[in-house]
Amino acid sequence: MRIGGKLHIYTEGYNAYGEFTILDQDKTIAFTWNGDGEPPTFIHILLNGEDNCTNMVFKIIVLESRRDWADFAAFLERTWGRVLDNLKAVLEKRPET
């Protein structure tokens, strides 16, 4: 990852593209997000490590107005919740080094 670096996510027929805009090691990650059928979005993640854990605070800014905001917000919560649950499972199974 690097500022200006591209990202592409593909899963089960879904595509999302973006570009990293902020990378502050162990503190902040931010990137643009353009997913299939979704409005352009900016995602900002604040990382806060304490007590051998990392808290993540997501700020999601939709760059165009949406009439179905409640549906889109529910979609984001389900999708990012599933992604973070998967990340947690992978990290918990990983042997300590």
Backbone bond lengths (Angstrom), bond angles and torsions (degrees), N, CA, C in turn:
res aa  C-N    CA-C-N  psi(-1)  N-CA   C-N-CA  omega(-1)  CA-C   N-CA-C  phi
1 M - - - 1.436 - - 1.525 109.11 -
2 R 1.311 114.12 143.34 1.456 121.16 175.48 1.526 107.85 -156.24
3 I 1.322 116.70 156.85 1.453 120.79 176.57 1.530 108.08 -57.66
4 G 1.310 116.83 129.97 1.457 121.51 -177.07 1.515 113.37 86.34
5 G 1.355 116.65 -9.89 1.457 120.94 177.95 1.524 110.36 -68.31
6 K 1.302 116.05 148.26 1.461 122.17 -176.77 1.524 110.88 -93.02
7 L 1.342 115.47 153.02 1.458 120.31 171.61 1.516 108.73 -130.11
8 H 1.309 116.60 148.07 1.452 123.17 177.48 1.517 107.25 -141.53
9 I 1.304 115.90 125.82 1.459 121.21 178.50 1.521 107.74 -120.03
10 Y 1.320 115.64 129.24 1.456 121.96 177.74 1.517 107.67 -131.30
11 T 1.317 116.48 128.24 1.449 120.91 174.96 1.521 109.51 -154.51
12 E 1.300 116.34 128.15 1.462 123.10 176.18 1.531 112.63 44.91
13 G 1.341 116.81 47.00 1.449 121.22 176.87 1.515 115.27 84.42
14 Y 1.319 118.39 0.54 1.464 122.26 179.40 1.524 109.25 -101.15
15 N 1.305 116.94 134.32 1.457 122.90 177.46 1.515 110.19 -120.30
16 A 1.312 116.49 141.35 1.456 122.16 170.77 1.519 107.58 -140.98
17 Y 1.321 114.51 141.55 1.451 121.79 -179.45 1.517 108.71 -127.53
18 G 1.317 116.46 152.46 1.449 119.17 176.31 1.506 111.21 -167.58
19 E 1.333 112.99 -175.03 1.453 120.82 -179.74 1.526 108.82 -143.33
20 F 1.326 116.28 134.25 1.465 120.72 179.03 1.532 109.82 -71.69
21 T 1.332 115.89 131.65 1.459 121.09 -178.65 1.534 112.27 -115.58
22 I 1.325 117.51 -26.86 1.460 122.04 177.42 1.527 108.05 -138.97
23 L 1.312 117.00 130.54 1.463 123.21 173.48 1.523 107.35 -139.41
24 D 1.310 116.19 98.73 1.457 122.36 178.75 1.533 106.21 -116.33
25 Q 1.318 117.18 100.17 1.463 123.00 -169.93 1.518 112.78 -45.16
26 D 1.320 114.83 129.10 1.464 124.36 177.51 1.531 113.27 65.06
27 K 1.350 118.01 12.07 1.458 119.98 -178.55 1.517 113.55 -131.07
28 T 1.338 117.82 -53.20 1.457 120.86 -171.16 1.520 111.09 -146.23
29 I 1.332 114.47 140.34 1.461 122.65 170.39 1.527 105.78 -131.82
30 A 1.315 116.87 135.27 1.457 120.38 175.68 1.521 108.87 -142.50
31 F 1.338 115.16 145.34 1.451 119.82 -179.27 1.519 110.35 -158.73
32 T 1.327 114.69 158.14 1.454 120.11 172.28 1.517 107.65 -81.75
33 W 1.339 116.35 158.64 1.463 121.59 -177.18 1.514 108.65 -143.95
34 N 1.315 115.83 122.49 1.462 122.25 176.60 1.517 107.61 -128.71
35 G 1.334 116.12 94.79 1.453 121.35 -178.73 1.518 111.55 -97.70
36 D 1.327 115.99 155.29 1.460 121.42 177.88 1.527 110.55 -51.74
37 G 1.316 117.21 123.61 1.451 121.81 175.48 1.518 114.58 70.89
38 E 1.321 117.90 13.66 1.463 121.54 -178.76 1.528 109.55 -117.27
39 P 1.318 116.86 155.59 1.462 118.46 176.34 1.527 109.91 -74.09
40 P 1.324 117.80 155.08 1.465 119.94 174.44 1.528 109.70 -56.88
41 T 1.327 115.22 137.82 1.460 121.32 -172.50 1.525 109.74 -138.27
42 F 1.323 115.71 150.20 1.457 122.74 173.39 1.522 106.94 -114.86
43 I 1.330 117.32 127.94 1.465 121.64 -177.55 1.525 108.74 -117.42
44 H 1.323 115.35 127.64 1.459 123.17 -178.51 1.524 107.10 -123.02
45 I 1.335 117.74 123.19 1.460 122.18 -177.68 1.524 108.49 -119.71
46 L 1.322 115.60 120.92 1.457 122.38 177.06 1.520 107.87 -99.08
47 L 1.334 117.02 127.05 1.462 122.75 -179.72 1.518 108.95 -105.03
48 N 1.328 116.11 133.71 1.461 120.54 179.58 1.519 107.70 -136.97
49 G 1.329 116.72 107.04 1.459 121.31 -179.04 1.514 111.56 -91.73
50 E 1.337 114.75 132.19 1.465 120.32 174.49 1.520 108.78 -159.61
51 D 1.315 116.36 147.08 1.467 122.80 177.72 1.523 112.72 49.90
52 N 1.353 116.37 46.43 1.461 122.52 176.87 1.530 112.85 62.48
53 C 1.324 117.34 24.25 1.465 123.63 177.84 1.526 108.34 -132.67
54 T 1.313 115.74 161.16 1.457 120.53 173.59 1.515 108.48 -124.71
55 N 1.323 116.20 120.74 1.461 122.03 174.30 1.519 107.76 -89.56
56 M 1.335 115.95 139.98 1.455 121.57 178.95 1.520 108.31 -121.26
57 V 1.325 115.56 127.50 1.457 120.99 176.43 1.524 107.21 -113.97
58 F 1.330 115.94 119.83 1.454 122.28 -178.72 1.520 110.52 -97.75
59 K 1.313 115.77 134.02 1.452 121.94 170.58 1.522 105.38 -121.58
60 I 1.316 116.41 118.66 1.457 121.19 -177.14 1.523 107.94 -115.80
61 I 1.325 115.50 120.08 1.455 121.29 -178.50 1.525 108.05 -112.77
62 V 1.322 116.16 115.87 1.463 121.70 177.72 1.525 107.15 -84.13
63 L 1.328 116.62 126.22 1.455 121.65 -171.74 1.527 114.14 -88.69
64 E 1.312 117.71 9.17 1.461 121.37 172.09 1.521 107.85 -149.11
65 S 1.301 116.46 154.46 1.467 119.06 -177.27 1.525 110.36 -73.18
66 R 1.309 114.49 150.54 1.472 121.44 179.25 1.520 108.49 -132.99
67 R 1.292 115.65 137.55 1.468 120.01 176.65 1.515 111.10 -79.98
68 D 1.319 116.84 -29.49 1.465 121.53 -177.87 1.527 110.57 -100.26
69 W 1.338 116.58 46.91 1.461 121.27 -175.49 1.517 112.47 -56.30
70 A 1.329 119.00 -42.25 1.469 121.30 -177.80 1.529 110.40 -60.99
71 D 1.322 117.64 -42.15 1.466 120.79 178.48 1.519 111.12 -65.60
72 F 1.328 116.74 -41.66 1.454 120.30 -179.70 1.525 111.02 -67.22
73 A 1.325 117.43 -41.09 1.468 121.18 177.84 1.531 110.36 -61.81
74 A 1.330 117.89 -41.05 1.470 121.22 177.37 1.527 110.59 -64.46
75 F 1.333 116.78 -40.18 1.464 121.52 176.89 1.527 110.39 -60.23
76 L 1.341 117.10 -46.60 1.465 120.67 179.52 1.516 111.45 -61.01
77 E 1.306 116.72 -43.28 1.467 120.35 -179.40 1.525 110.84 -63.02
78 R 1.326 117.21 -44.86 1.479 120.57 178.17 1.523 110.87 -63.24
79 T 1.326 116.03 -47.82 1.460 120.33 -174.76 1.523 111.71 -65.65
80 W 1.330 117.14 -52.59 1.465 119.30 -179.26 1.521 111.18 -67.73
81 G 1.313 117.95 -32.75 1.466 120.59 175.54 1.516 111.54 -60.97
82 R 1.324 115.80 -43.84 1.473 121.08 179.20 1.531 110.23 -65.51
83 V 1.330 117.05 -42.98 1.470 121.04 179.28 1.522 110.46 -61.11
84 L 1.320 116.68 -45.63 1.471 119.76 -178.23 1.523 111.72 -70.65
85 D 1.327 118.44 -34.50 1.467 120.85 174.36 1.528 110.20 -61.88
86 N 1.338 116.73 -42.37 1.467 120.69 178.21 1.522 111.20 -64.39
87 L 1.331 117.18 -43.35 1.466 120.81 177.98 1.520 110.58 -60.56
88 K 1.310 117.60 -44.20 1.462 122.16 178.93 1.524 110.52 -59.42
89 A 1.332 116.89 -45.35 1.465 121.01 -179.43 1.529 111.11 -62.41
90 V 1.321 117.10 -42.17 1.467 121.07 179.51 1.527 110.18 -64.50
91 L 1.316 117.19 -45.39 1.463 120.27 -178.02 1.520 112.31 -68.09
92 E 1.323 117.46 -34.00 1.467 119.85 178.85 1.525 111.91 -71.65
93 K 1.326 118.93 -27.24 1.462 122.44 179.33 1.516 112.28 -83.80
94 R 1.332 116.79 -18.98 1.454 121.10 -176.59 1.514 110.24 -68.84
95 P 1.340 118.36 130.50 1.468 120.26 177.13 1.520 110.02 -65.51
96 E 1.317 115.55 143.84 1.464 120.07 178.53 1.520 109.69 -70.60
97 T 1.331 115.37 144.63 1.469 120.08 -179.72 1.497 110.12 -110.94
